[in-house]
Structure formats: structure tokens, C-alpha cells
Amino acid sequence: MALSNAQYDAIMRVYSEKQHKHRHLRDEHIKEAYARIPQLARIDAKITEISLAKIRAKFSGSHDNTNLLAAIRQLSSQRAELLLAFGYPEDYLDLKYDCPLCKDTGYIDNQKCTCFKKAETELLYDQSNIRDVLESENFDCCDLNYYSKDLINKVTGISSYDTAALALKRCHHFVDTFHSSFENLFFYGDTGVGKTFFSHCIAKDLIDRSFCVVYFTAFDLFELFARNTFSTTEEAKENQSNIFDCDLLIIDDLGTELTNSFVSSQLFLCINERMLRKKSTIISTNLSLDRFAEIYSERTFSRISSNYTIIKLFGNDIRIQKKLLGGRTQ
């Protein structure tokens, strides 16, 4: 998945800073070593002279470079011996790199270096707004034993445990097909039944696959909309781009914010705009479906019911269970 221009530029600025730092350090080393060992400057000048002669010979069609290569090796050996004699390492005057594989360019043969991929993932984690929480809320930490097998949904006839198991399977499918399909999820149910947790699980797996995920509580999202609605600053434009163009937007705890006509209209704008751009969204709420439609309008609910996979979770409050059991399941 391609980074946004702003994200890509941010990473490349870091590479540029690394290159500048190492060039400056090498120049300082050369200045210091030449002052202490004047002969080094003469050796380096001679190596440069012979290297240019080697290049000229190549372009003139001459392939007899044996003497030139031997001369360069001999001078390089003298150079190393001098450095060691004065207490310097042999490579003291060489240009260093944080990543010797790509030489701090980020690319090897026009392919992203492993260091670039790592920087990419780190940036995506930083911009997700939930970097720290994903260390403890991810698929590896998922424990369905907090859901009861005895608590049955009277409408579906399915237990809390089996409902959560189906939701988990749905979440894995969402991640596995994310690159090839467009899907949205709508989690609803009482407080503490895992809605936010499942959203975090999806977020971590997608970020690790280099997708751009942005998380907002409903309160923070609408506060951001309120600040930027009539603003034309670059920051406002970037915020809008992050919300509308990120690969996955997570809107958590919808219904806990102060709801009014502005909030309702901005929610419709957000979900509609992201649908038009084929960008996935996950919404979680404690509200019932009827209450949701009442608060945010039938038009908004119609968009969601027609374009989102709706998942209801139910059961005992997992947060309370964890406190009572000290983090253990029964």
C-alpha cells in the first residue's frame, strides 16, 4: 500500500538527515586526520588521480588496468597502515551508514529496503493514535473465555461465546481480504463486550501490513471537525486528508459525544465521503440500532445498514471480569 505524499516525504526527510549527518562526520574526520597526518592527503589525492586515469582508460577502450588497480591497492594499504599507526581504525575516513544495505537511501534496486519498511511501519503506528494500546490489544491477546457459553441471545439462539467467536472470524476475514475488497464494520452492544478490542486487533494487523489506520473516539473526531470546518490552513487540509483518505478509519464510542445537528451532518459526510473513495471504516457504539437511527437520522443509518457488516456483541463486562479475576479467565 502506497504511503501518502506527506508520509513518504516525512520518511525521506529522515534519510536525508542521516546522509547529511554522516557526510558531516566524515568531513570532520578527514579534517582532523589530515591535520595530524599530512601524508594522508597526498595519498588520497594520488588515489583520486589514478581512479580518474582508470575511468579514462575504460572509456578509451583500453582494458589493461592491472597496473592502475595494483597502484590503488598499494596506496590504500599505506593509508590503512598510517591510520592504525596513529591510533585510528582503518575505516576512519570512510563514509558510514545507519543501514549499509541501502546506504541510507531507503531503496535497493528500486525496491524498498528493510529499513524503509520498518520506518514506514513506525510512522503508521505513530499516526494511528493508538500505538501503545496495540501492544496489549491484538489478536494474540484475544481470549474468548471471557464470553459465557451459557448466556444466550433469545433472538439468534447463539451464546455470547459463539457470537464472539463468529465476530473474531469476521475480523480475521476483514484483515485478510482488506487489500482486495472494500468492507466496513459496525460493532454495537453494551459497554465492555469487546467492540473496541476487536477494532484494535484489526488495526494492529493492518498497520503491520503497511496500511494506514487512524483511530478517533467520536468525541475527538467531531471536535476536530468543529475546529477545521471553516479553516483553510495546511494543518486543517492535512487533518481532513487523514480522515477521508486513510486506508481504515476507526470511530470508537459513537454516541458518547454531545450530539447535535452539526455532529449528525458531519458523521454522514464522513461515512459518505469515505464510501465514495472506497476507504473502509469501523464504527463502534453502545447504542441500540433503533436509538442510533433516532439520534443520527434514518438517512445515516440507511447508509450504514446498506454498506456495513453489522456485528452485535453481548455478554458480561470484560473489564469488570478482568478486575475481579486479576486478568485471569475463569
Residue, then its C-alpha position, 0 to 999 in steps of 0.5 A: m500500500a502506497l504511503s501518502n505524499a506527506q508520509y513518504d516525504a516525512i520518511m525521506r526527510v529522515y534519510s536525508e538527515k542521516q546522509h547529511k549527518h554522516r557526510h558531516l562526520r566524515d568531513e570532520h574526520i578527514k579534517e582532523a586526520y589530515a591535520r595530524i597526518p599530512q601524508l594522508a592527503r597526498i595519498d588520497a589525492k594520488i588515489t583520486e588521480i589514478s581512479l580518474a586515469k582508470i575511468r579514462a582508460k575504460f572509456s578509451g577502450s583500453h582494458d589493461n588496468t592491472n597496473l592502475l588497480a595494483a597502484i590503488r591497492q598499494l596506496s590504500s594499504q599505506r593509508a590503512e597502515l598510517l591510520l592504525a599507526f596513529g591510533y585510528p581504525e582503518d575505516y576512519l575516513d570512510l563514509k558510514y551508514d545507519c543501514p549499509l544495505c541501502k546506504d541510507t537511501g531507503y531503496i535497493d534496486n528500486q525496491k524498498c529496503t528493510c529499513f524503509k519498511k520498518a520506518e514506514t511501519e513506525l510512522l503508521y503506528d505513530q499516526s494511528n493514535i493508538r500505538d501503545v494500546l496495540e501492544s496489549e490489544n491484538f489478536d494474540c491477546c484475544d481470549l474468548n473465555y471471557y464470553s459465557k457459553d451459557l448466556i444466550n441471545k433469545v433472538t439468534g439462539i447463539s451464546s455470547y461465546d459463539t457470537a464472539a467467536l463468529a465476530l473474531k472470524r469476521c475480523h480475521h476475514f476483514v484483515d485478510t481480504f482488506h487489500s482486495s475488497f472494500e468492507n466496513l464494520f459496525f460493532y454495537g452492544d453494551t459497554g465492555v463486550g469487546k467492540t473496541f478490542f476487536s477494532h484494535c486487533i484489526a488495526k494492529d494487523l493492518i498497520d503491520r501490513s503497511f496500511c494506514v489506520v487512524y483511530f478517533t473516539a467520536f468525541d475527538l473526531f467531531e471536535l476536530f471537525a468543529r475546529n477545521t470546518f471553516s479553516t483553510t490552513e495546511e494543518a486543517k487540509e492535512n487533518q481532513s486528508n487523514i480522515f477521508d483518505c486513510d486506508l481504515l478509519i476507526i470511530d470508537d464510542l459513537g454516541t458518547e459525544l454531545t450530539n447535535s445537528f452539526v455532529s449528525s451532518q458531519l458523521f454522514l459526510c464522513i461515512n459518505e465521503r469515505m464510501l465514495r473513495k472506497k476507504s473502509t471504516i469501523i464504527s463502534t457504539n453502545l447504542s441500540l440500532d433503533r436509538f442510533a437511527e433516532i439520534y443520527s437520522e434514518r438517512t445515516f443509518s440507511r447508509i450504514s445498514s446498506n454498506y456495513t457488516i453489522i456485528k452485535l456483541f453481548g455478554n458480561d463486562i470484560r473489564i469488570q471480569k478482568k478486575l475481579l479475576g486479576g486478568r485471569t479467565q475463569 
